Amino acid sequence: MSGGANSLWLTEWLTSAMDLRPGMRILDLGCGRGASSVFLHNEFDVEVWSTDLWFGADDRRRRIVDAGAADAVFPVHADARALPFAADFFDAVVSVDSFPYYGTDDLYLGYLARFVAPGGQIGIAGAGLSADFTTVPDHLAPWWEPSMACLHTAAWWREHWARGGVVDIELADTMPEGWTFWRDWQLEVSPDNAVEIDAIIADAGRHLGYVRAVARRRPEVVLDEPITTIPTYYERHPVFRSDPVDRL
């Protein structure tokens, strides 16, 4: 998968449904090279922890400095499943075109919510499905690969998040005519990517598009602590009932 559309288009679409205010601490999770992080700071006057695993923090730091945002955008190299932050540290989490790679885990939302203050928002946006299917349609087969099974509809995300009872879902929807933005972005940045472009055009929004979801952490819910180790101790005892104690 190419990664879909321009991250700034998706960030603007997502944040139009969020309540971001000056001075907030924001986790930009799976931020790539950091364009979305700079956008968040510039548009909302927030502090941003620009966090990604695939792209290193050093180059991202240089881009942040060049953008004049070094005092408020902080690059972090980390796995989304092993975040180095304190509980309740962030006012909100934003994740653009990365969440399906790790967030389909049934336990992940509960893990992530620990880093958001009670009542804080979690918002995701990116490539997804406008309609589900169980068998890959013929017109998508030349482009489709097994890892794309992580793509889901907005309705799927709503149900997925609601099941755990950790958040209140405020929004889950599909971008109108989102497939055209996907097509136009590919034509602009990767015009030789004929397989994907042909699949998008042939699909014409029947299955492919952009989805977003926004939820708010429930203040009354007590979140499970992550299990990192299990305390154990050794007590000397017979291996078999018939073994005398003095054989140990």
N, C-alpha and C positions, 0 to 999 in steps of 0.2 A: 504494500500500500504506500502511496506517495506521501501521505501525511495530510492530504486534503487541501484546504484553502489557506489563504493568507492568515497568519495568526492574529493580525490586528483586526481583520474583519470579524473573526470569531470572538475576540476579546471585547470588541465594541458591542456586538450583539448580546453576549452573555452579561456584561456589566450593566446594560440597559435595564436588566431585570433584577439587579442587585442594589443593595443599600450601602454604598461605599461613601465614607465621609472623611474629610481631612484629618490627618493624624492617626488614622487606623494603622494597625500592623497587619499586613496581608502576606499570606503564603501563596506564591505563584508556583504551583506544583507541576513539574514536567514542563518547564518554561522554554526548553530548547536553548537557543542562542540568546534569549533574554529580551527580545523585542516587546513581548507582552508585558514584561516587568517594567520597562521604561515607560510604556504607554500608561500603565496603571498609575505610576507616580505622577506623570505629567498631567493626566486627565483628572485625577482625584486627590492629589496632594497627600498621598499615603506613603508609608514606608513599606518596602517590598523585600521579602526574602526570596530571591530568585533561585529556585531549586531545580536541579536536573541531574540525571545519572548519565545520559548518553553524551552530553556536551560538558566539557570541563569548565571549572570556575575561572581559570586564568584568562582565557580568551573572552569569556563573558564579562569579566571585570573590565577589560580594555574597552569593550563596546559600551559598557555603562559609563565609564569615564568620558569617552568621546561624546556621549549623549548628554553630558553635564548632570548626571544623576547619581554620582558616586556617594553623595551624603545621605541618600535615602533608599538606594537599591543595593542589596547585599547578595553577592553570588555565593551559592552553596552547592557543593557537589555531593549528592546523597541519593540513595535508593529510596523510592517512595514507601517501601516496606520497612525501612530502618531510618526514620527521620530523627535528626539530632536536636529536637526542640523540647522545651518544657511544656507540660500540660497547661492548657488554657492560655497559651501565649498569644495566639493570633485572634484578631477580630473577625477575620473571614479567610476562606480558602478559595482561590481561583485556579482552575485547571483547564487548559485549552489544548484540545487535540492530543491528549495523552492518557486520560483516565481509563479508557477501556483496556489498556495494557496491564493494569493491575487492579482496577476498581471493581471488576466483576466478581472477585472473591467475596463470598457471603460475609466474611468477617471484617473486610477492609474498612467499610464506612465507620464501624464502631471504633476501629483503631485510629482512623484519621480524625474523627470527631473529638478525640481526647486533646488534640492540639488547638482546638477552637474554643473560645470562651463560651459559656452557656448563653444561648440566644444568638450566637454568631452564625453567619451564613456559610454554606459550601455550595459553590457553583461550578458546573462543568459544561463544556461545549466542545463539539468536534464532529468528525465524520461518524455517520451512523446509518441507520435504515429508516426509511419512511414507511416501509411495510415489511413484515417478517416473511421468511420462506424457510422451508425445511430442506428442499432440494435446490441447489444452485441453478438459477435460470440459465438457459442456453446462451443468452446474449452476454452474461457475466462470466461464464466458465473460462474463457481464454485468459482473463485477468485475475480471477479469484484464486486465492491460496488459503490453506488451512488456518493460518493465523487470523484471517479476517472473521473468523467465528466470534471474535470479541466485539464485533459491531452489533449494535442493538437499536431498537426503536426507543422513542421517548417514553412510550407506555411501559416498555420493559424496565427502563431505569426507574420509573415511578414505583412500580411494584417491587423491584429489587431493593430500593431504599426503604420503602414503607414496611417491609417485612420485619426488620430488626427493631422497629420502634424507637430508634435513636433520634430521628429527626422528624420535623413536620415538612412535608413537601409543599413548596410554594408554587412551583412551576415545573412542567416537563412538556416540551413541545418540539415541533419540527420547523425549521426555517422555511418559509414559503419560497418556492422555486429555488431552494438551496442548491439543487444539482447544477443550476446555471453558473453559480459562483464557483463551484468545484471545477466545472468545465473551463470557465474563463481563466481561472488561476493556472490550470495545467497548460492551456494554450499560451499563456504569458511566460511561464518559467520553464516549462518542459515540453515544448511543441513536438519533440521527437518521441514522446511517450505515447505512441499511437495506440498501444493495447489498452491503456487506461482511458485515454480520451475516447476511443471508439466505444468502450463499455459504458462510459458515462452518457454519451450521446444516444446510444441505443436504448439505454434504460430510461432516459428522459424523466427521471424522478419517480418512476414506479417503485423502486426499492432503495435507491441511494439518495443520501442527502445529508443535512446537518441537523443534529439534535442538541438540546441543552436541557439542563435540569438545575433547579435551585432549591435548596432546603435550608432549614434553620435548626440548629441543635436544640433539643428539648432541655430546658434548664432542670427539670425535675428528674431526668433519667440519670441514674448512677451507672457510669460506664465501667465495663470490665477492665481490670488492669491487664496489660499484655503479658503473656506467659513467655518469659525469656529463659528461666531456669526453674527447676523443681528442687526444693531443698531435700536433701537425703542424708541419712547417717547409717553407719554400718554397725550392726549388732551381731556379735558372735553367737552362732547357734548351730545345732546339728543340721546337716544337709538332708538326712533321712531320719525318720522317726526311730529307726532301730540303732542309729549311731549313738554310742555313749558320748557324753559330754567331754570326757578326757581324751577322745580321739581328735578333737578340734585343735 
